[in-house]
């Protein structure tokens, strides 16, 4: 895992007074925004009593972005791990704002716009798209045939590179334009995870391809591709998401990680977990016991489908650091086992490997 990722995962405690604010948006899911000052807000979704789908969506978002689970009545400390300083170069998050782009019976799409600050400042955009019927996170690959996705990737690159070149010519002084052209290579190799669905179109954001110095130049990195340009390349899942066919959207499942796993350790201790492949054989993740709701960071590698992850927890006491109070991360137990796109089966062990407990989880069921 990169230092940047670790800086966001291994976080500590910060106190904020929050004010829930129900936006009363019209949509398939009720959308409640929790606020912590002017620069911190977070969406929590609901739809009827005991509905497990929004619960699953909330847990994935809260683990990914906050590393803690919010339980009604919402904790005044919902942002505590996200905003804390872990002593790294990027510190903790100082701003989290978000926007919902689609909220209907087929798709829930939203984006987060975030800033962290420590020895330096870092800012980025992150997008999530969910199946409204079962809470699965959706990647674009899920919506296209294999050949259709190849076509769409080429189409997206053609549109994005043309727009980017135009933005550079329009907004960058001629003598500096050549240095900006390296970004075109990033657009070509982009995994297209920075997307959302809005009004029947796929919107792709290329902000992640810009280095920090380029982000202040005002380059518009979003492109909108209406469905009429790719509708014939969609699979049945994609046709259902974009409303070209009537189908039970809950029957379609994602084939790609990261997803939310839910299960039990030793058949007793309920937990939720995110597992996310990184470059090469590296994995990172976060999990939390539902009883406690605190995120525990995971980092490790996979070989032949067998995953070995080390737990990282924050020290219980804060110490003075050059950037203020920090809590150092320490290695704890180990999680190991076989992982697929829909299940995990393995073992949890303590730091000394003197105690081992069976651990099972799945993306296909929920634990309320």
C-alpha positions as CSV (number, residue, x, y, z in Angstrom):
1,X,0.0,0.0,0.0
2,X,1.2,3.5,-0.8
3,X,2.1,6.0,1.9
4,X,-0.9,8.1,0.7
5,X,-3.3,5.2,1.3
6,X,-1.9,4.4,4.7
7,X,-2.1,8.1,5.7
8,X,-5.9,7.9,5.0
9,X,-6.4,4.5,6.6
10,X,-4.4,4.8,9.8
11,X,-6.2,7.6,11.5
12,X,-6.9,8.8,15.1
13,X,-9.4,10.6,17.3
14,X,-10.7,14.2,16.8
15,X,-13.8,15.8,18.4
16,X,-16.4,17.5,16.4
17,X,-19.9,18.7,17.2
18,X,-22.3,17.6,14.5
19,X,-25.7,18.8,13.4
20,X,-27.9,16.3,11.4
21,X,-29.6,18.0,8.5
22,X,-32.2,16.1,6.5
23,X,-32.1,17.4,3.0
24,X,-35.5,15.8,2.3
25,X,-34.4,15.0,-1.3
26,X,-36.9,13.3,-3.5
27,X,-35.3,9.9,-4.4
28,X,-35.5,6.2,-4.0
29,X,-33.4,6.4,-0.8
30,X,-34.0,9.0,1.9
31,X,-30.8,11.1,2.1
32,X,-29.8,12.5,5.4
33,X,-26.7,14.7,5.6
34,X,-24.6,14.7,8.8
35,X,-22.5,17.8,9.2
36,X,-19.4,18.7,11.3
37,X,-18.7,22.4,10.7
38,X,-18.7,24.1,7.3
39,X,-16.3,21.7,5.6
40,X,-17.5,18.3,6.8
41,X,-20.6,16.5,5.6
42,X,-21.6,12.9,5.0
43,X,-24.6,11.2,3.5
44,X,-26.6,8.5,5.3
45,X,-29.2,6.6,3.3
46,X,-32.4,4.9,4.5
47,X,-35.6,3.4,3.1
48,X,-38.1,2.0,5.4
49,X,-37.6,0.1,8.7
50,X,-35.1,-2.8,8.6
51,X,-34.1,-2.3,5.0
52,X,-30.7,-4.0,4.7
53,X,-29.7,-2.5,1.3
54,X,-29.1,1.1,2.5
55,X,-27.4,-0.3,5.6
56,X,-25.0,-2.2,3.4
57,X,-24.3,1.0,1.3
58,X,-23.8,3.1,4.5
59,X,-21.3,0.6,5.9
60,X,-19.2,0.5,2.8
61,X,-19.1,4.3,2.6
62,X,-18.4,4.8,6.3
63,X,-15.6,2.2,6.4
64,X,-14.0,3.7,3.2
65,X,-14.3,7.3,4.1
66,X,-14.6,7.5,7.9
67,X,-13.2,4.2,9.1
68,X,-16.1,4.0,11.6
69,X,-19.7,3.0,11.5
70,X,-22.4,5.5,12.4
71,X,-25.4,4.1,14.3
72,X,-28.6,6.1,15.0
73,X,-28.7,8.2,17.0
74,X,-25.7,9.4,15.0
75,X,-22.6,9.8,17.1
76,X,-21.2,13.3,17.5
77,X,-17.8,11.6,16.7
78,X,-18.8,10.3,13.3
79,X,-15.8,12.1,11.7
80,X,-13.3,11.2,14.5
81,X,-11.1,8.8,12.6
82,X,-11.3,10.6,9.2
83,X,-10.2,14.0,10.5
84,X,-7.4,13.0,12.9
85,X,-3.7,13.5,12.4
86,X,-1.8,10.2,12.2
87,X,1.6,11.9,12.0
88,X,2.1,11.2,8.3
89,X,2.9,13.8,5.7
90,X,-0.8,14.1,4.7
91,X,-2.2,14.3,8.3
92,X,-6.0,13.8,8.5
93,X,-8.9,15.0,6.4
94,X,-9.9,18.6,6.9
95,X,-12.7,18.7,4.4
96,X,-15.3,16.1,3.2
97,X,-18.1,17.3,1.0
98,X,-20.2,15.2,-1.3
99,X,-23.0,15.3,-3.9
100,X,-25.6,12.7,-5.0
101,X,-26.0,12.4,-8.8
102,X,-28.5,9.6,-9.1
103,X,-30.9,8.2,-6.5
104,X,-33.5,5.9,-8.1
105,X,-34.6,2.3,-8.0
106,X,-31.8,1.2,-10.2
107,X,-28.7,3.2,-9.3
108,X,-27.3,5.3,-6.5
109,X,-24.3,7.5,-7.6
110,X,-22.4,10.0,-5.5
111,X,-19.1,11.7,-5.3
112,X,-16.8,12.9,-2.4
113,X,-14.5,15.8,-2.6
114,X,-11.9,15.7,0.1
115,X,-8.8,17.4,1.5
116,X,-6.2,16.3,3.9
117,X,-3.6,18.4,5.6
118,X,-0.4,17.6,7.5
119,X,3.1,18.6,6.4
120,X,1.5,19.2,3.0
121,X,-2.0,19.4,1.6
122,X,-3.6,16.7,-0.6
123,X,-7.0,16.8,-2.3
124,X,-8.9,14.3,-4.4
125,X,-12.2,13.2,-5.7
126,X,-13.8,9.7,-5.0
127,X,-16.9,8.3,-6.6
128,X,-19.3,5.4,-5.7
129,X,-22.0,3.7,-7.7
130,X,-24.4,1.2,-6.1
131,X,-27.0,-1.3,-7.2
132,X,-30.1,0.0,-5.5
133,X,-31.6,-3.5,-5.3
134,X,-28.8,-5.2,-3.3
135,X,-26.2,-2.6,-2.4
136,X,-23.4,-3.9,-4.5
137,X,-20.7,-1.4,-5.5
138,X,-20.7,-1.3,-9.4
139,X,-17.7,-1.0,-11.6
140,X,-18.1,0.0,-15.3
141,X,-16.9,-3.5,-16.3
142,X,-20.0,-4.9,-14.6
143,X,-22.3,-3.1,-17.1
144,X,-20.7,-4.0,-20.4
145,X,-20.0,-7.2,-22.4
146,X,-16.3,-8.0,-22.6
147,X,-16.0,-6.6,-26.1
148,X,-18.3,-3.8,-25.3
149,X,-16.1,-2.6,-22.5
150,X,-13.1,-2.5,-24.8
151,X,-15.1,-0.4,-27.2
152,X,-16.2,2.0,-24.4
153,X,-12.7,2.3,-23.0
154,X,-11.4,3.4,-26.5
155,X,-14.3,5.7,-26.9
156,X,-13.8,7.3,-23.5
157,X,-10.1,7.8,-24.1
158,X,-10.7,9.4,-27.5
159,X,-13.2,11.9,-26.0
160,X,-11.2,12.6,-22.8
161,X,-7.9,13.1,-24.6
162,X,-9.5,15.5,-27.1
163,X,-11.1,17.5,-24.4
164,X,-7.9,17.6,-22.3
165,X,-5.8,18.8,-25.2
166,X,-8.4,21.5,-25.8
167,X,-8.4,22.5,-22.1
168,X,-4.6,22.8,-22.1
169,X,-4.5,24.9,-25.2
170,X,-7.2,27.2,-23.8
171,X,-5.9,27.6,-20.2
172,X,-2.1,26.9,-20.2
173,X,0.4,29.3,-21.6
174,X,2.0,28.0,-24.8
175,X,5.5,27.5,-23.4
176,X,4.2,25.2,-20.7
177,X,1.7,23.1,-22.7
178,X,4.1,20.3,-23.6
179,X,4.8,19.5,-20.0
180,X,1.0,18.9,-19.5
181,X,0.9,16.3,-22.3
182,X,2.2,13.5,-20.1
183,X,-1.3,13.3,-18.5
184,X,-2.7,11.9,-21.8
185,X,-0.8,8.7,-21.0
186,X,-2.6,8.5,-17.7
187,X,-6.0,9.0,-19.3
188,X,-5.2,6.1,-21.7
189,X,-4.3,3.6,-18.9
190,X,-7.0,4.9,-16.5
191,X,-9.1,2.1,-14.8
192,X,-12.3,4.3,-15.1
193,X,-13.2,4.0,-11.4
194,X,-13.6,7.8,-11.2
195,X,-17.1,7.8,-12.7
196,X,-20.7,8.4,-11.9
197,X,-24.1,8.0,-13.6
198,X,-26.3,11.0,-14.1
199,X,-29.4,11.5,-16.3
200,X,-28.7,8.5,-18.5
201,X,-25.1,9.3,-19.1
202,X,-21.7,8.1,-17.8
203,X,-19.6,11.0,-16.4
204,X,-15.9,10.3,-16.1
205,X,-13.6,12.5,-13.9
206,X,-9.9,12.6,-14.8
207,X,-8.9,14.7,-11.8
208,X,-6.9,11.8,-10.4
209,X,-4.5,12.0,-13.4
210,X,-3.4,15.5,-12.5
211,X,-0.4,16.1,-10.3
212,X,-0.9,18.6,-7.5
213,X,0.6,21.5,-9.4
214,X,-1.8,20.9,-12.3
215,X,-4.9,20.8,-10.2
216,X,-4.8,24.6,-9.6
217,X,-4.9,25.4,-13.3
218,X,-8.7,25.1,-13.6
219,X,-8.7,22.3,-16.1
220,X,-12.1,20.8,-16.6
221,X,-11.4,17.0,-16.4
222,X,-15.0,15.7,-16.6
223,X,-16.5,14.3,-19.8
224,X,-20.1,13.2,-20.2
225,X,-20.9,10.3,-22.5
226,X,-24.6,9.9,-23.2
227,X,-26.0,6.3,-23.3
228,X,-26.9,6.6,-27.0
229,X,-23.2,6.2,-27.8
230,X,-22.7,2.9,-26.0
231,X,-26.2,1.3,-25.5
232,X,-25.5,-1.5,-27.9
233,X,-22.4,-2.5,-26.0
234,X,-24.1,-2.9,-22.6
235,X,-24.8,-6.4,-21.1
236,X,-28.2,-7.2,-19.4
237,X,-27.0,-5.6,-16.2
238,X,-26.1,-2.4,-18.0
239,X,-29.3,-2.3,-19.9
240,X,-31.2,-2.6,-16.6
241,X,-29.2,0.1,-14.9
242,X,-29.8,2.6,-17.8
243,X,-33.5,1.6,-18.1
244,X,-33.4,0.0,-21.5
245,X,-35.0,-3.2,-20.2
246,X,-37.3,-3.9,-17.2
247,X,-35.6,-6.3,-14.8
248,X,-35.2,-7.1,-11.1
249,X,-32.0,-5.1,-10.5
250,X,-31.3,-7.0,-7.3
251,X,-30.6,-10.2,-9.3
252,X,-27.5,-8.7,-10.9
253,X,-24.3,-9.0,-8.8
254,X,-20.9,-7.3,-9.2
255,X,-17.9,-9.4,-10.1
256,X,-15.3,-7.0,-8.9
257,X,-13.7,-5.9,-5.6
258,X,-13.8,-3.8,-3.5
259,X,-17.1,-4.9,-2.0
260,X,-18.5,-5.1,1.5
261,X,-18.0,-8.5,3.1
262,X,-20.2,-9.3,6.2
263,X,-19.7,-12.3,8.5
264,X,-18.6,-13.6,11.8
265,X,-15.4,-14.6,13.6
266,X,-15.7,-17.9,15.5
267,X,-19.4,-17.9,14.6
268,X,-20.0,-15.2,17.2
269,X,-18.3,-11.9,16.6
270,X,-20.1,-10.0,13.7
271,X,-17.9,-7.9,11.5
272,X,-17.9,-6.0,8.2
273,X,-14.9,-5.8,5.9
274,X,-13.6,-4.1,2.8
275,X,-11.0,-5.8,0.7
276,X,-9.4,-3.9,-2.2
277,X,-6.7,-5.1,-4.7
278,X,-3.9,-2.7,-5.3
279,X,-1.0,-2.8,-7.7
280,X,0.5,-6.3,-8.3
281,X,-0.2,-8.7,-5.5
282,X,-0.8,-6.0,-2.8
283,X,-4.1,-5.7,-1.0
284,X,-5.4,-3.3,1.6
285,X,-8.6,-3.2,3.5
286,X,-10.5,-2.1,6.6
287,X,-12.8,-4.1,8.9
288,X,-14.8,-3.4,12.0
289,X,-16.6,-5.4,14.6
290,X,-20.2,-4.3,14.6
291,X,-20.2,-4.2,18.4
292,X,-17.5,-1.5,18.4
293,X,-17.7,0.2,15.1
294,X,-14.1,1.2,14.9
295,X,-12.2,0.6,11.7
296,X,-9.1,-1.6,11.8
297,X,-6.7,-1.2,8.9
298,X,-5.4,-4.1,6.9
299,X,-2.4,-4.4,4.6
300,X,-0.9,-7.5,2.9
301,X,-0.4,-9.6,-0.2
302,X,-2.2,-12.3,-2.1
303,X,-0.7,-15.4,-3.8
304,X,-2.7,-18.0,-5.7
305,X,-5.9,-16.6,-4.2
306,X,-4.5,-16.9,-0.6
307,X,-4.5,-13.6,1.2
308,X,-2.4,-12.7,4.2
309,X,-3.2,-9.3,5.9
310,X,-1.7,-7.6,9.0
311,X,-3.9,-5.6,11.3
312,X,-3.0,-2.0,12.2
313,X,-4.6,-0.3,15.1
314,X,-4.0,3.1,16.6
315,X,-2.3,3.5,20.0
316,X,-4.9,4.3,22.7
317,X,-3.1,7.4,23.8
318,X,-2.2,10.5,21.8
319,X,1.3,11.9,21.9
320,X,2.7,15.3,20.8
321,X,4.1,15.4,17.3
322,X,5.5,18.1,15.1
323,X,2.0,18.5,13.6
324,X,0.0,18.3,16.8
325,X,-1.4,15.3,18.7
326,X,-1.0,12.0,16.9
327,X,-1.7,8.3,17.6
328,X,0.9,5.9,16.2
329,X,-0.3,2.8,14.3
330,X,0.9,-0.5,15.6
331,X,0.8,-4.0,14.2
332,X,-1.7,-6.4,15.8
333,X,-3.2,-9.6,14.6
334,X,-3.3,-11.4,11.2
335,X,-6.1,-12.3,8.9
336,X,-5.4,-14.9,6.3
337,X,-7.5,-17.0,3.9
338,X,-9.0,-17.6,0.5
339,X,-10.8,-14.7,-1.1
340,X,-13.1,-14.5,-4.2
341,X,-15.2,-11.6,-5.5
342,X,-18.1,-12.8,-3.3
343,X,-16.6,-14.7,-0.3
344,X,-13.8,-14.9,2.3
345,X,-13.0,-17.9,4.4
346,X,-9.9,-18.0,6.6
347,X,-8.5,-17.4,10.1
348,X,-8.0,-14.6,12.5
349,X,-4.9,-14.9,14.8
350,X,-3.5,-12.7,17.5
351,X,-0.2,-10.9,17.2
352,X,1.8,-13.8,18.7
353,X,-0.1,-16.5,16.7
354,X,-1.1,-18.2,20.0
355,X,-4.8,-17.9,19.3
356,X,-6.6,-18.7,16.1
357,X,-10.3,-18.4,15.2
358,X,-12.2,-19.3,12.1
359,X,-13.4,-16.3,10.0
360,X,-16.1,-16.4,7.3
361,X,-17.8,-13.6,5.3
362,X,-19.8,-13.1,2.2
363,X,-20.9,-10.2,-0.1
364,X,-24.2,-12.0,-0.7
365,X,-25.8,-11.6,2.7
366,X,-26.2,-8.9,5.3
367,X,-25.8,-8.9,9.0
368,X,-28.3,-6.5,10.6
